[in-house]
Amino acid sequence: MTFKLVESIKESERQADDLIREAQQEARQLIREAESRAAQLLKEEIAAAREQSREMLAKAEAEARQETKALADVHRKEVEEIQSLARARLPEVVAMIAERVVKIDANR
């Protein structure tokens, strides 16, 4: 009877060892799967963040172009006004220069 009891204990220990090995293998597999899924999620998040960054940059560039165009339009109008005023005074300035030239020649 003692022999059967010892054999039964040894068999139970073997079964326990097998269960422990199986549990360890399953745990390692679960860890590998979790690490793989985490790496995949990280890649997806990085890709999403890059895409969001590109979209934000494109939006900012579009807004900057609109603001630049608006400012350019304002400055273009100011330049046109200054040029118009200069053209309007051109005959007056030409007459003034001509008068001075004539005075200089007359004084010689």
DOMARVEX-183759 format. One line per field, with one value per atom (N, C-alpha, C): atom name; x, y, z; residue in three letters. Coordinates in nm, 4 decimals. Layout:
N
atom (CA;...)
X (X;...)
Y (Y;...)
Z (Z;...)
rest (ALA;...)
END
This chain:
108
atom (N;CA;C;N;CA;C;N;CA;C;N;CA;C;N;CA;C;N;CA;C;N;CA;C;N;CA;C;N;CA;C;N;CA;C;N;CA;C;N;CA;C;N;CA;C;N;CA;C;N;CA;C;N;CA;C;N;CA;C;N;CA;C;N;CA;C;N;CA;C;N;CA;C;N;CA;C;N;CA;C;N;CA;C;N;CA;C;N;CA;C;N;CA;C;N;CA;C;N;CA;C;N;CA;C;N;CA;C;N;CA;C;N;CA;C;N;CA;C;N;CA;C;N;CA;C;N;CA;C;N;CA;C;N;CA;C;N;CA;C;N;CA;C;N;CA;C;N;CA;C;N;CA;C;N;CA;C;N;CA;C;N;CA;C;N;CA;C;N;CA;C;N;CA;C;N;CA;C;N;CA;C;N;CA;C;N;CA;C;N;CA;C;N;CA;C;N;CA;C;N;CA;C;N;CA;C;N;CA;C;N;CA;C;N;CA;C;N;CA;C;N;CA;C;N;CA;C;N;CA;C;N;CA;C;N;CA;C;N;CA;C;N;CA;C;N;CA;C;N;CA;C;N;CA;C;N;CA;C;N;CA;C;N;CA;C;N;CA;C;N;CA;C;N;CA;C;N;CA;C;N;CA;C;N;CA;C;N;CA;C;N;CA;C;N;CA;C;N;CA;C;N;CA;C;N;CA;C;N;CA;C;N;CA;C;N;CA;C;N;CA;C;N;CA;C;N;CA;C;N;CA;C;N;CA;C;N;CA;C;N;CA;C;N;CA;C;N;CA;C;N;CA;C;N;CA;C;N;CA;C;N;CA;C;N;CA;C;N;CA;C;N;CA;C;N;CA;C)
X (0.0808;0.0000;0.0858;0.1939;0.2821;0.3422;0.3725;0.4284;0.3276;0.2024;0.0987;0.0801;0.0905;0.0755;0.1896;0.3118;0.4286;0.4147;0.3733;0.3537;0.2437;0.1410;0.0310;0.0791;0.1614;0.2170;0.3084;0.3933;0.4837;0.4042;0.2975;0.2135;0.1480;0.1010;0.0407;0.1431;0.2653;0.3719;0.4034;0.4078;0.4309;0.3190;0.1975;0.0828;0.0902;0.1289;0.1430;0.2523;0.3661;0.4753;0.4286;0.3542;0.3008;0.2064;0.1209;0.0288;0.1034;0.2080;0.2885;0.3559;0.4152;0.4799;0.3804;0.2638;0.1609;0.1168;0.0998;0.0597;0.1680;0.2952;0.4041;0.4090;0.3915;0.3912;0.2741;0.1593;0.0418;0.0630;0.1242;0.1513;0.2497;0.3548;0.4505;0.3828;0.2944;0.2218;0.1311;0.0628;-0.0228;0.0587;0.1758;0.2634;0.3093;0.3490;0.3900;0.2754;0.1567;0.0407;0.0099;0.0191;-0.0067;0.0984;0.2245;0.3308;0.3119;0.2741;0.2508;0.1343;0.0275;-0.0897;-0.0546;0.0228;0.0640;0.1507;0.2409;0.3258;0.2398;0.1413;0.0526;-0.0280;-0.0811;-0.1567;-0.0689;0.0555;0.1481;0.1736;0.1951;0.2153;0.0931;-0.0244;-0.1476;-0.1626;-0.1319;-0.1420;-0.0401;0.0800;0.1825;0.1376;0.0840;0.0359;-0.0782;-0.1696;-0.2816;-0.2308;-0.1329;-0.0769;-0.0060;0.0642;0.1318;0.0289;-0.0777;-0.1812;-0.2479;-0.2761;-0.3360;-0.2405;-0.1120;-0.0118;-0.0092;-0.0136;-0.0158;-0.1400;-0.2546;-0.3781;-0.3715;-0.3190;-0.3081;-0.2122;-0.1029;-0.0053;-0.0668;-0.1389;-0.2029;-0.3054;-0.3804;-0.4794;-0.4103;-0.3027;-0.2292;-0.1695;-0.1172;-0.0606;-0.1689;-0.2858;-0.3958;-0.4394;-0.4487;-0.4858;-0.3796;-0.2537;-0.1440;-0.1493;-0.1782;-0.1898;-0.3041;-0.4167;-0.5302;-0.4941;-0.4304;-0.3908;-0.2897;-0.1944;-0.0933;-0.1575;-0.2532;-0.3225;-0.3996;-0.4664;-0.5417;-0.4474;-0.3350;-0.2376;-0.1791;-0.1508;-0.0955;-0.1963;-0.3236;-0.4275;-0.4341;-0.4272;-0.4302;-0.3100;-0.1917;-0.0704;-0.0702;-0.1241;-0.1326;-0.2207;-0.3309;-0.4194;-0.3493;-0.2740;-0.1996;-0.0965;-0.0272;0.0727;0.0043;-0.1094;-0.1823;-0.2257;-0.2701;-0.3100;-0.1904;-0.0765;0.0441;0.0871;0.0826;0.1195;0.0227;-0.1042;-0.2039;-0.1779;-0.1478;-0.1159;0.0109;0.1094;0.2343;0.2087;0.1276;0.0956;0.0199;-0.0680;-0.1458;-0.0550;0.0500;0.1403;0.2537;0.2637;0.3732;0.3815;0.2724;0.2840;0.3342;0.2872;0.3307;0.4807;0.5302;0.6718;0.7548;0.7093;0.7813;0.7902;0.6806;0.6802;0.7769;0.7788;0.8678;1.0143;1.0462;1.1833;1.2207;1.1293;1.1559;1.1793;1.1014;1.1167;1.2544;1.2972;1.4290;1.5401;1.5242;1.6257;1.6335;1.5173;1.5140;1.5792;1.5547;1.6146;1.7652;1.8110;1.9550;2.0198;1.9566;2.0111;2.0069;1.9054;1.8924;1.9989;2.0378;2.1384;2.2800;2.3003;2.4344;2.4785)
Y (-0.1183;0.0000;0.1256;0.1212;0.2348;0.2635;0.1581;0.1754;0.2463;0.2050;0.2677;0.4134;0.4390;0.5770;0.6634;0.6111;0.6847;0.7083;0.6045;0.6192;0.7220;0.7193;0.8153;0.9579;0.9741;1.1069;1.1521;1.0620;1.0968;1.1357;1.0580;1.0904;1.2274;1.2568;1.3871;1.4991;1.4731;1.5726;1.5942;1.4862;1.4983;1.5796;1.5476;1.6210;1.7685;1.7938;1.9321;2.0032;1.9341;1.9914;2.0212;1.9266;1.9476;2.0682;2.0773;2.1914;2.3231;2.3210;2.4420;2.4809;2.3798;2.4081;2.4642;2.4018;2.4492;2.5921;2.6163;2.7506;2.8531;2.8148;2.9058;2.9325;2.8285;2.8474;2.9360;2.9101;2.9915;3.1360;3.1556;3.2910;3.3622;3.2893;3.3499;3.3855;3.2978;3.3248;3.4469;3.4554;3.5716;3.7000;3.6921;3.8092;3.8504;3.7513;3.7813;3.8458;3.7907;3.8465;3.9887;4.0099;4.1434;4.2433;4.2007;4.2888;4.3202;4.2188;4.2398;4.3359;4.3164;4.4052;4.5471;4.5584;4.6910;4.7611;4.6854;4.7447;4.7892;4.7080;4.7437;4.8686;4.8742;4.9923;5.1161;5.1004;5.2134;5.2625;5.1688;5.2075;5.2815;5.2305;5.2944;5.4345;5.4496;5.5808;5.6789;5.6294;5.7152;5.7602;5.6666;5.7012;5.8025;5.7823;5.8758;6.0129;6.0152;6.1425;6.2144;6.1395;6.2009;6.2589;6.1853;6.2331;6.3590;6.3560;6.4732;6.5922;6.5660;6.6715;6.7302;6.6421;6.6905;6.7757;6.7300;6.8051;6.9418;6.9439;7.0705;7.1654;7.1108;7.1931;7.2489;7.1650;7.2104;7.3202;7.3031;7.4040;7.5350;7.5241;7.6440;7.7152;7.6371;7.6973;7.7679;7.7057;7.7670;7.8974;7.8958;8.0176;8.1260;8.0854;8.1820;8.2426;8.1573;8.2094;8.3099;8.2804;8.3728;8.5058;8.4974;8.6197;8.6990;8.6275;8.6931;8.7616;8.6938;8.7523;8.8770;8.8684;8.9841;9.1022;9.0753;9.1819;9.2361;9.1468;9.1908;9.2791;9.2417;9.3234;9.4635;9.4685;9.5980;9.6819;9.6216;9.6959;9.7339;9.6461;9.6770;9.8009;9.8081;9.9238;10.0504;10.0376;10.1531;10.2001;10.1047;10.1388;10.2069;10.1517;10.2119;10.3551;10.3788;10.5136;10.6094;10.5617;10.6446;10.6743;10.5711;10.5918;10.6895;10.6783;10.7684;10.9125;10.9305;11.0652;11.1182;11.0307;11.0733;11.1120;11.0329;11.0669;11.1990;11.2213;11.3450;11.4662;11.4488;11.5619;11.5714;11.4730;11.4702;11.5988;11.6490;11.7731;11.8898;11.8930;12.0009;11.9910;11.8705;11.8497;11.8800;11.8360;11.8634;12.0144;12.0851;12.2310;12.2959;12.2456;12.3018;12.2799;12.1603;12.1309;12.2168;12.2255;12.3061;12.4515;12.5033;12.6425;12.6624;12.5663;12.5796;12.5732;12.4849;12.4745;12.6061;12.6617;12.7883;12.8974;12.9022;13.0039;12.9879;12.8611;12.8363;12.8837;12.8512;12.8938;13.0469;13.1090;13.2526;13.3227;13.2634;13.3211;13.3021;13.2308;13.2071;13.3164)
Z (0.0000;0.0000;0.0000;0.0710;0.0776;-0.0596;-0.1311;-0.2639;-0.3552;-0.3514;-0.4324;-0.3919;-0.2641;-0.2155;-0.2658;-0.2634;-0.3112;-0.4616;-0.5356;-0.6795;-0.7074;-0.6300;-0.6479;-0.6220;-0.5224;-0.4907;-0.6032;-0.6547;-0.7640;-0.8890;-0.9161;-1.0316;-1.0133;-0.8952;-0.8659;-0.8838;-0.8409;-0.8576;-1.0056;-1.0848;-1.2289;-1.2942;-1.2552;-1.3100;-1.2695;-1.1461;-1.0995;-1.1775;-1.2005;-1.2793;-1.4219;-1.4792;-1.6143;-1.6170;-1.5189;-1.5115;-1.4952;-1.4150;-1.3957;-1.5262;-1.5971;-1.7250;-1.8257;-1.8334;-1.9257;-1.8901;-1.7627;-1.7184;-1.7523;-1.7326;-1.7656;-1.9160;-1.9965;-2.1418;-2.1844;-2.1261;-2.1582;-2.1154;-2.0001;-1.9519;-2.0448;-2.0888;-2.1820;-2.3144;-2.3615;-2.4856;-2.4696;-2.3579;-2.3314;-2.3262;-2.2656;-2.2581;-2.3980;-2.4816;-2.6193;-2.6971;-2.6831;-2.7532;-2.7051;-2.5746;-2.5191;-2.5678;-2.5700;-2.6181;-2.7658;-2.8434;-2.9857;-3.0073;-2.9345;-2.9469;-2.9024;-2.7962;-2.7486;-2.8534;-2.9163;-3.0206;-3.1383;-3.1760;-3.2865;-3.2519;-3.1310;-3.0876;-3.0885;-3.0453;-3.0448;-3.1869;-3.2803;-3.4199;-3.4737;-3.4416;-3.4885;-3.4305;-3.3033;-3.2390;-3.2969;-3.3236;-3.3836;-3.5222;-3.6001;-3.7341;-3.7253;-3.6314;-3.6147;-3.5720;-3.4825;-3.4374;-3.5520;-3.6352;-3.7508;-3.8475;-3.8711;-3.9621;-3.9052;-3.7761;-3.7123;-3.7204;-3.7022;-3.7120;-3.8526;-3.9550;-4.0932;-4.1194;-4.0701;-4.0901;-4.0218;-3.9000;-3.8271;-3.8988;-3.9492;-4.0211;-4.1490;-4.2208;-4.3444;-4.3133;-4.2065;-4.1675;-4.1295;-4.0527;-4.0117;-4.1332;-4.2282;-4.3487;-4.4303;-4.4397;-4.5146;-4.4480;-4.3154;-4.2427;-4.2620;-4.2576;-4.2759;-4.4164;-4.5171;-4.6540;-4.6643;-4.5995;-4.6040;-4.5374;-4.4223;-4.3519;-4.4341;-4.4943;-4.5772;-4.6963;-4.7590;-4.8737;-4.8312;-4.7163;-4.6682;-4.6428;-4.5779;-4.5513;-4.6812;-4.7754;-4.9036;-4.9764;-4.9698;-5.0341;-4.9720;-4.8398;-4.7705;-4.8133;-4.8131;-4.8484;-4.9970;-5.0804;-5.2230;-5.2436;-5.1713;-5.1819;-5.1336;-5.0250;-4.9747;-5.0772;-5.1384;-5.2404;-5.3584;-5.4003;-5.5120;-5.4793;-5.3565;-5.3158;-5.3193;-5.2688;-5.2690;-5.4125;-5.4988;-5.6389;-5.7062;-5.6751;-5.7332;-5.6902;-5.5619;-5.5125;-5.5798;-5.5976;-5.6622;-5.8079;-5.8786;-6.0174;-6.0262;-5.9299;-5.9310;-5.9112;-5.8345;-5.8068;-5.9079;-5.9977;-6.0940;-6.1772;-6.2336;-6.3112;-6.2260;-6.1026;-6.0112;-5.9851;-5.9627;-5.9339;-6.0589;-6.1744;-6.2994;-6.3212;-6.2974;-6.3149;-6.2173;-6.0930;-5.9922;-6.0320;-6.0792;-6.1213;-6.2426;-6.3362;-6.4559;-6.4163;-6.3227;-6.2769;-6.2140;-6.1351;-6.0722;-6.1765;-6.2732;-6.3791;-6.4560;-6.4830;-6.5568;-6.4723;-6.3437;-6.2565;-6.2516;-6.2442;-6.2386;-6.3691;-6.4828;-6.6123;-6.6244;-6.5693;-6.5790;-6.4951;-6.3875;-6.3000;-6.3526;-6.4530;-6.5056;-6.5916)
rest (MET;MET;MET;THR;THR;THR;PHE;PHE;PHE;LYS;LYS;LYS;LEU;LEU;LEU;VAL;VAL;VAL;GLU;GLU;GLU;SER;SER;SER;ILE;ILE;ILE;LYS;LYS;LYS;GLU;GLU;GLU;SER;SER;SER;GLU;GLU;GLU;ARG;ARG;ARG;GLN;GLN;GLN;ALA;ALA;ALA;ASP;ASP;ASP;ASP;ASP;ASP;LEU;LEU;LEU;ILE;ILE;ILE;ARG;ARG;ARG;GLU;GLU;GLU;ALA;ALA;ALA;GLN;GLN;GLN;GLN;GLN;GLN;GLU;GLU;GLU;ALA;ALA;ALA;ARG;ARG;ARG;GLN;GLN;GLN;LEU;LEU;LEU;ILE;ILE;ILE;ARG;ARG;ARG;GLU;GLU;GLU;ALA;ALA;ALA;GLU;GLU;GLU;SER;SER;SER;ARG;ARG;ARG;ALA;ALA;ALA;ALA;ALA;ALA;GLN;GLN;GLN;LEU;LEU;LEU;LEU;LEU;LEU;LYS;LYS;LYS;GLU;GLU;GLU;GLU;GLU;GLU;ILE;ILE;ILE;ALA;ALA;ALA;ALA;ALA;ALA;ALA;ALA;ALA;ARG;ARG;ARG;GLU;GLU;GLU;GLN;GLN;GLN;SER;SER;SER;ARG;ARG;ARG;GLU;GLU;GLU;MET;MET;MET;LEU;LEU;LEU;ALA;ALA;ALA;LYS;LYS;LYS;ALA;ALA;ALA;GLU;GLU;GLU;ALA;ALA;ALA;GLU;GLU;GLU;ALA;ALA;ALA;ARG;ARG;ARG;GLN;GLN;GLN;GLU;GLU;GLU;THR;THR;THR;LYS;LYS;LYS;ALA;ALA;ALA;LEU;LEU;LEU;ALA;ALA;ALA;ASP;ASP;ASP;VAL;VAL;VAL;HIS;HIS;HIS;ARG;ARG;ARG;LYS;LYS;LYS;GLU;GLU;GLU;VAL;VAL;VAL;GLU;GLU;GLU;GLU;GLU;GLU;ILE;ILE;ILE;GLN;GLN;GLN;SER;SER;SER;LEU;LEU;LEU;ALA;ALA;ALA;ARG;ARG;ARG;ALA;ALA;ALA;ARG;ARG;ARG;LEU;LEU;LEU;PRO;PRO;PRO;GLU;GLU;GLU;VAL;VAL;VAL;VAL;VAL;VAL;ALA;ALA;ALA;MET;MET;MET;ILE;ILE;ILE;ALA;ALA;ALA;GLU;GLU;GLU;ARG;ARG;ARG;VAL;VAL;VAL;VAL;VAL;VAL;LYS;LYS;LYS;ILE;ILE;ILE;ASP;ASP;ASP;ALA;ALA;ALA;ASN;ASN;ASN;ARG;ARG;ARG)
END
